[in-house]
Amino acid sequence: MRDDVGVVIPAYNEAGRLPNVLEPVLASSVVRSIVVVDDGSTDSTYAVATHYAGTGLVRVVRLPYNCGKATAVWNGIRHIDTSIVVLLDADLLGLSPKHVEMLAHPIAIGEADMTIGVFRKGRWTTDWSHRIAPEISGQRGLLTQRLLELPSPDGLGYGLEAFLNRWARRTGWRVQHVVLHGVSHVTKE
């Protein structure tokens, strides 16, 4: 698995939170490439992401307007050249390099076709929602080739997770939940 994991981070108006995700991803020993997709942000998300592009691992894709998460992710995947891709939201709190590796590992050793990160011991609101419906999590690990073979989810807006879940059930993908202790989302109004 070493050096064969790419990460796609769709971001919309996440300038202040994006470093909380990029720093641990950059510190992971298994990540070879990172694509941040600025989904038409009106804040400085693009500038923050571009700052990290100087590391050599980060590529930034800028969409002209807010297209939704599914389109942003699909645009990012087109720039990934690794066999495994990890999808991460840009507003995570408490993410560590270990969490990224945990999402990729079951894919790398052939135990799962898709992993879903489930929050525990982070914030009670996100823990609670993940206990009720863990499949809503945007934190995923997948084989890049499997994603590229899917029909385009453009037009789904923010229905990417439901689309992936339906496809996994329909095609018999092995799905494994991975507990991400201490990770949560920023609560937004």
N, C-alpha and C positions, 0 to 999 in steps of 0.2 A: 504494500500500500504506500510505502514511503514515496513521496514526491509524485503521487498520481491522483491527487485530489484537487479539484477546482471548486471555488466558492462563488456563488452568484448572490448578490445583495441588492434587491430592488429598493430604491429609496425615494420617498417623496417628502420634501420639506423636513429632512432629518439632519440638518447641518450640526446641530448641537449634540445629537445622539450617535451619529455615525462612528465617531472615534471609539465609542464603547464597544462596537462590534469589530471594527477593523483592527484595532490593536491586538486582541487575542487571536484573531484569525491570522494575522501576520506572524504571531509568535508560535503558531502551530508548526511542528516539524514535518507534517504530512502534506501541507498545502503548497502547491506549485504555482497556482494562478488564482487571481481574485478579479471578478468583474463586478463593479458597482454600476448599476443602471439608475441614472438620475431620471426619474419619471416625470419630467416637466416641472421640477421644483421651482418655486418662486423665491426661495430663500437662498442661502449660500451653499447648499448641498453639493452642487457641482464643484465649487471652489475647494471645499473640504476634501472631496473625493480626489480631485486632481492633485492636491498636495501629497496624498499618499501614493499617487502614480509614480512619484520619484523613487519609490523603493524598488521598482522593476518588477514587482509581483502584481501590482494593481493596474487594471485597465478600466477606463471610465467610458461609459456609453451614455450619451445624452439624448433623451427623447424630446421632441419639440413641444409637447404638451402632455398633460397627465392622461395616460392611456389605460391605467389600471395595472394591478400587480401581475396578472397573467401575461400581458403583452410585455411588460418590463422584464419578467423572468425569461420569456422566450427570446427576447433580444439579447439578454446576457448569455444564455446557453449557446447561442451561435458563435460566441467568442471563447468558448471553453475548449481546451484541447487535451483534457485529462479523461481517464476512463470513469472516474467517479466525480459526481457533482454534489455539493452540499448547498442547499438553499437556506439562507438565513434572512430574517427580517432585520431592518436597519435600526429598530428601536428597542433592541434587547438590553437588558440589564443583567449583570452577573455572569456574562459569558466568559468562558475560559478556553484556552487551547485544547484542553482535555475534552470539553464538550464537542468541539468540532470533530476531533478524532473519534469520539464515541458514535457520532452519527455516520461516519464513513466506515468504521471497522466491520460491522456485520455485512456490509456490501462487499468489502474487499476480500473477506474470507468465504464468501459464497453462502452465508447463512440467510441473507435477505435480499430481496429485489428492491425494497424501499424501506427506509427507516423513517419514523416520525418521532420527533423530539417532544417529550412530555414534561412540562414544568412541575417541579416539586420543591418545596421549601424555599420558594422565592417570595412572591407577594400573594396574599391569600386570594385576591381576586383572580389572578391568572392561574394559580394552583387549582382553585375551585372550578374554573371553566374547563381546564384540562382533565379534571377528574370526570366531569360530566360528558365531555365530548373531545377526547384527545385527538380525534381525526381533524379538528380544525387547525391544528398547529401548522404554522408555515415553515417550521424547522424540519428539513427533510434531507435524507441522503438517498441518492439513486445512481444507477449506471447511466452515464451520459448518453450512451447509444440508445438506451430504452426511451429516454426523453425525446431524443431527436426523431425517433420512429413514430411518436404520437401525432395525431392530428393537431394542427395548430389550435391553441386555446384562445387566439386573438378574439376579442369581443366578449370574453368571459368577465372582464373587469376584475373583480376580486373573488371570483369563484374557482381559482386555481386548485385549491386544496380539495374541494368537492369533486372537481374534474379528475384529479389524480386518484382519489379514493375510488371513484366509480370505475375508472380504467383498471385499477389494480384488482378490484373484485371481478370484473368482467374477464380479465385475462389470466387470473390465477397467480398474480404476483405474491410472493411471500413478503408480508409486511411485519416489521418488528418495531415495537415501541421502545424507545430509548429514554430513560429517565435522566433529565437534565437538572440535577440538584442546584438550587440557588439561582436559577435563571428565571426571569420574568420579563414582561413587557412594560413599557411606560403607559400609564393610564392617560388617555386623551379624551377631551370633551368633544 
